[in-house]
Amino acid sequence: MITSAQLRAARALLGLEQRELARLAGLSIPTIQRMEKSEAMIRGNVDSLMKLISALDLAGIDLIMEGASSADGGRGVRLKASNNARPPSEAAGAEASGVSRARE
């Protein structure tokens, strides 16, 4: 399915506010807000999830699931496995000091 982090990233890539995504998906703003506040996988009404995924698809978002690659070779958002990822504050500090670590 889709995680809350993927939803927030997809909305950011599209430059959409929650209100606009809600309109595109035919959902309420509080529903989008609840989805974005979910921990890990979004849980909820299957119909609402399908509307959301369909709206993102029509808007040009390719949801890349864990371990999968992009079917069309286009841009996407992928979350690294937690054991490979650095905390955002550590990553920002390293980049600001000119130190970077190559990751696959």
N, C-alpha and C positions, 0 to 999 in steps of 0.2 A: 504494500500500500504506500503510504506517504507519511513522512515524519513531520513534526512541527517545524524543525529546522529547515527541511526541504521546502516547506510551504513559505516560510519567511524569506528564504533565499530566492525562490521563484518569483515572489512578489517584488522583491528588490530588483531582480534582473529586468522585470517588466516595467519597473518604475510606477507601480500601482499602489494606491492607498487602499486600506482595508475596505473602505466604502465602495470603490470601483470594482475590486475583486468580488465583493458580495453581489454587486449588480450583475457582473458578467456571469457568475455562477448561479444566480437566482436564489441566493441565500441571504440571511439576515446578517447585519454587521456583528451582532453578538455571537452568532455561530462562527464566523471567521475568527473573531477574537478568542473564543474558546478553543478552536482548533489550533491557533498559534500558541496558546498557552499550555497546550497538552505536553506531557512528558513523553519523549520518544515518539512512538507510532500514534498517529491521530486515531482516536476511537470515536465512534458516533454512528449515527444513522447511515446505513449503506447508501441510501438514495442521495444524501447530502455529500458523502464522500465521492460518489460517482459524478455528481454535478460539478464539484470542485475540480476533480481530475480532468474532466472533459473541458471545463473552461480554461484550465491551464494549458491543456493540449492545443486547443484552438488558438490560444494566444501565442503559441510557439515554444512552449516549455516541453522539453524531453526529460521526463523523470528517470534518472539513472538509479536503479536499485543497487544495493550492496553487491559487489562482485560482478556487476554487469558493465558493458560498455555501451556507448551511444550508438544506436542503430544507424543513424544518418551521419555520424561523424561530426556533428555540430557541437556547439558549446553546451555545457551542462554544469551542474553543481554536484559535487560528490563530497561526502564527508569521509574523512579518513577514519580508520578504525581507531578507537580510543587509545590503544597502546602505542600507536605511532604518532599521535597528535600531541603538540605542545599546548599548554594553556595559552589563550589569546594574549595575556599580558606578557608572558615570556617571549612569544613570537614577535610581538610588537617591539619589545625592548631589544631583541637581537637585530631586527631589521633597522631600527633607529641607530644602532651603534655600528652598522655596516657589516655585521656578522650575519651570515645566512647559512642555513644547513640544507643541502640538497636532499629532497625526499621524492620518492616515487609515488 
